[in-house]
Amino acid sequence: MKYIEKLRKSGLRPTKQRLQICEVLFDTERTFHFTINDLVKKINEKLNHKISLATVYNTVHAFEKKGYLKQIPINSNQTYFDTNISDHHHFYDLKEEKLIDLENSDVGPINIFKKIDGKKIKSVEVLVKLED
């Protein structure tokens, strides 16, 4: 299968469940925003059997550490993941609980005036929260 090497590079054995996680995450043309619970639900709908929350959680976090996914914290108890790992911005619809990509060209220049000694800015990503 095409994801066996990706799993091995992530330090994960290419089990049947992990290969199924890869298929849901990466077999799409569009970017995919999800919470761990969303992903478990989507995988279980696609399969004839259930996959454990722990397996999905561990696989997603291993992929995030390897740079295959980007973590998008919404607040202190809600985190999304994104299959688009490039630096880009997001709208977050509070009512729908949905992330929407916002292109860099849709945001004007951002000026950060505060400096931290010994540190430089790697990237700036804007999260715009929307409500009705």
C-alpha positions as CSV (number, residue, x, y, z in Angstrom):
1,M,0.0,0.0,0.0
2,K,1.1,3.6,-0.6
3,Y,1.1,4.6,3.1
4,I,3.3,1.9,4.5
5,E,6.5,4.0,4.1
6,K,4.8,7.1,5.6
7,L,3.9,5.1,8.7
8,R,7.4,3.6,9.0
9,K,9.0,7.1,8.7
10,S,6.7,8.2,11.5
11,G,7.9,5.3,13.7
12,L,4.5,3.5,13.5
13,R,3.9,-0.1,12.4
14,P,1.7,-0.1,9.3
15,T,-1.3,-1.9,10.8
16,K,-4.6,-2.2,9.0
17,Q,-6.2,0.4,11.3
18,R,-3.4,3.0,10.7
19,L,-3.5,2.4,6.9
20,Q,-7.3,3.1,7.1
21,I,-6.6,6.3,9.0
22,C,-4.1,7.4,6.2
23,E,-6.7,6.7,3.5
24,V,-9.2,9.0,5.2
25,L,-6.7,11.7,5.9
26,F,-4.7,11.8,2.7
27,D,-6.8,10.3,-0.1
28,T,-8.4,13.6,-1.0
29,E,-7.7,16.5,-3.2
30,R,-9.1,19.0,-0.7
31,T,-7.6,19.9,2.6
32,F,-9.3,18.3,5.6
33,H,-9.9,20.0,8.9
34,F,-10.9,17.7,11.8
35,T,-10.9,17.0,15.5
36,I,-9.9,13.6,16.8
37,N,-13.5,12.8,17.5
38,D,-14.6,13.9,14.0
39,L,-12.0,11.6,12.5
40,V,-13.0,8.6,14.6
41,K,-16.6,9.1,13.5
42,K,-15.7,9.4,9.8
43,I,-13.4,6.3,9.9
44,N,-16.0,4.2,11.7
45,E,-18.7,5.3,9.2
46,K,-16.4,4.2,6.3
47,L,-15.5,0.8,7.9
48,N,-17.5,-2.2,8.8
49,H,-15.8,-2.3,12.2
50,K,-14.8,0.3,14.8
51,I,-11.3,1.7,15.3
52,S,-10.3,2.8,18.8
53,L,-10.0,6.4,19.8
54,A,-6.5,5.7,21.3
55,T,-5.3,4.4,17.9
56,V,-6.6,7.4,16.1
57,Y,-5.3,9.8,18.8
58,N,-1.8,8.3,18.7
59,T,-1.6,8.1,14.9
60,V,-2.7,11.7,14.5
61,H,-0.3,13.1,17.1
62,A,2.6,11.0,15.6
63,F,1.7,12.5,12.1
64,E,1.6,16.0,13.6
65,K,5.0,15.6,15.2
66,K,6.4,14.3,11.8
67,G,5.0,17.4,10.0
68,Y,2.2,15.5,8.0
69,L,-0.5,17.4,9.9
70,K,-0.8,20.9,11.4
71,Q,-2.5,21.4,14.8
72,I,-4.9,24.4,15.0
73,P,-5.9,25.3,18.6
74,I,-9.2,27.0,18.8
75,N,-9.4,27.4,22.6
76,S,-8.1,25.7,25.7
77,N,-10.2,22.6,25.1
78,Q,-10.8,22.4,21.4
79,T,-8.1,21.6,18.8
80,Y,-8.4,20.9,15.1
81,F,-5.9,19.3,12.7
82,D,-5.3,20.3,9.1
83,T,-3.9,18.2,6.3
84,N,-2.7,21.5,4.7
85,I,0.6,22.0,6.5
86,S,1.6,25.3,4.7
87,D,1.5,28.6,6.6
88,H,-2.1,29.9,6.0
89,H,-5.0,31.5,7.9
90,H,-8.4,30.3,8.9
91,F,-11.9,31.4,9.6
92,Y,-13.6,29.5,12.4
93,D,-17.4,29.4,12.4
94,L,-18.4,29.3,16.1
95,K,-22.0,28.1,15.3
96,E,-21.0,25.4,12.8
97,E,-17.8,24.6,14.7
98,K,-16.0,24.5,11.3
99,L,-12.6,25.7,10.1
100,I,-12.4,27.3,6.7
101,D,-9.2,28.1,4.9
102,L,-8.3,31.8,4.4
103,E,-5.6,32.4,1.8
104,N,-2.6,34.5,2.6
105,S,-3.6,36.9,-0.2
106,D,-6.9,37.6,1.7
107,V,-5.1,39.1,4.7
108,G,-3.1,42.3,4.6
109,P,0.3,42.8,6.1
110,I,0.6,42.0,9.8
111,N,3.0,44.1,11.9
112,I,4.4,42.6,15.1
113,F,6.2,45.3,17.1
114,K,7.2,43.3,20.2
115,K,10.5,41.4,20.0
116,I,11.7,38.5,22.1
117,D,15.4,38.4,22.7
118,G,17.1,35.5,21.0
119,K,13.9,34.6,19.0
120,K,12.7,35.3,15.5
121,I,9.2,35.0,14.1
122,K,8.9,31.8,12.1
123,S,5.3,32.4,10.8
124,V,2.2,34.3,11.6
125,E,-1.2,32.6,11.2
126,V,-4.5,34.4,11.8
127,L,-7.6,32.7,13.2
128,V,-10.7,34.8,12.6
129,K,-13.7,33.7,14.6
130,L,-17.1,34.2,13.0
131,E,-20.5,34.3,14.6
132,D,-24.1,35.0,13.3
